[in-house]
Amino acid sequence: GVDQAARMAERWNARLERVFDYQLRGRQPLILYASHVDFEQTNIISGELGEGTGGVTEPLRRRIILPLAGPLADTDHVIGHELVHAFQFDLASPADRRPDEYGLERLPLWFIEGMAEYLTLGSVDPHTAMWMRDAVRQEKLPAIQDLERSEYFPYRWGQAFWAYVCGRWGDEVVGSMLVTAVAAGGVNAAIEQVLG
């Protein structure tokens, strides 16, 4: 289990370094639990973890915490997804700022979670495709500014956004979109400045 998780994390790290054109500062802590029940009882982070939580990445210390449970493919996806968050936190906290001054909290969940889903699942996902087909069929495809409303599940809608953006401009825009959104204080500025 642990050896496989380490190999998965190294593979994801290598891929994400290429996508973000960036190397994480320092070592990346990865804390694994033998089961989801053990994971739910962790005292590493505050708050309750429900059954639906696959993993967590701390903003300040950048520790990734997850259970080794379920199919290996699920564990691989969660490691990759949480490692995307580690890159996001690191990129959003330049070396000249304190780690608790990260700027991700100003960005919408669909932007952050959608990026992690796109980079780990790819541009074609059956769940996301189902949501998009249903919205088009009902003529309820939201505008970007609508995605912050609670009725739009951020993981699926955000993944669709990133699938479109990266399909049109390439994966190399991911890092510059993130850094620009953090620096400019919003997604709209990143869309205008990076994508034109």
Disulfide bonds with the S-S distance in Angstrom:
none
